[in-house]
Amino acid sequence: MRLTVIGCCGSFAGPTGTASSYLLEQEDETGRTWRVLMDLGSGAFGPLQAQIDPATLDAVVISHLHPDHFLDLTGLEVFWAYNSRELPRLPIHAPDGLAQRLRSVLGREGDVPDGVTCLPFDHRPIHDGQDIEIGPFHFEIGAVRHTVPSYGMRVSAGGSVLTYSGDTDTCDRLLELARDADVLLCEAGYIEGRDDRFSGVHLTGSRAGEAATAAGARSLVLTHIAPWTDPAVSLAETRETYHGPITMAEPALVVETETVRASH
């Protein structure tokens, strides 16, 4: 399973990258490559086009309905609805209410874009404990701890496992999703001391490391670092609580989960 970071800035697009978006790719037994996008936050549709033809996407899974995780679906919808190619409806797995949120952003009453007659998206609500099969990918969805309904994802494919935390503070469900994962793609939006007044919003590097250690994750990729935060501080915090391989997410970073598994 191949993970490509499209965007990884926390809370909003930064000067050197966009908000959260992560591309997963995996070949099936026939050699066909399946592509699933986890989140498509503000600004991320631009660099996505530098990585793939968006028409080759098989599905999108949205962790929660904050703009830095879903807002560029508006651009993807335009691409899908008005494309010169006839594209099938794209499955969008997301917390309940996404379709209404997009209508509000776009200022329209229905889900069909102006000037066309077909729905570009197939909206499919997600919930805690749900299993989703998308080609060779198996997604386990788990509710995590954030300010709005938010979901982490345990993704299995090709004999390896990747867990994406979504946005969360410390919670048992994250540990369940990350148990023995080859790669834990984990947010670390806060800093110990500086952000202690906030609770139930984001992890710190220290708490992300604690989660990876408790879950027995084989490697950790830190993401969702805000532009005002020095990533070196987040990394130093994490190294105090997790002693496995740590990578800082950055645009266009590629992680092969099978390589991580083979190294252990």
Salt bridges, closest charged atoms under 4 A:
GLU25 OE1 - ARG2 NH1 3.51
GLU25 OE2 - ARG35 NE 2.62
ASP39 OD2 - HIS69 ND1 2.73
ASP53 OD2 - ARG85 NH1 2.72
ASP58 OD1 - ARG32 NH2 2.75
ASP68 OD2 - HIS69 NE2 3.33
ASP68 OD2 - HIS224 NE2 3.13
GLU77 OE2 - ARG108 NH2 2.66
ASP111 OD1 - ARG103 NE 2.59
ASP122 OD1 - ARG89 NH2 3.77
ASP122 OD2 - ARG124 NH2 2.79
ASP128 OD1 - ARG173 NE 2.92
ASP131 OD1 - HIS138 NE2 3.23
GLU133 OE2 - HIS138 ND1 2.40
GLU140 OE2 - ARG173 NH1 3.44
ASP167 OD2 - HIS64 NE2 3.31
ASP167 OD2 - HIS69 NE2 3.16
ASP167 OD2 - HIS146 NE2 3.61
ASP167 OD2 - HIS224 NE2 3.31
ASP169 OD2 - ARG145 NH1 3.89
ASP169 OD1 - ARG207 NE 3.10
GLU176 OE1 - ARG173 NH1 3.03
ASP182 OD1 - ARG218 NH1 3.07
ASP182 OD2 - ARG261 NE 3.22
GLU187 OE2 - HIS202 ND1 2.65
GLU192 OE2 - ARG207 NH1 3.45
ASP195 OD2 - ARG194 NH2 2.87
GLU256 OE2 - ARG2 NE 2.98
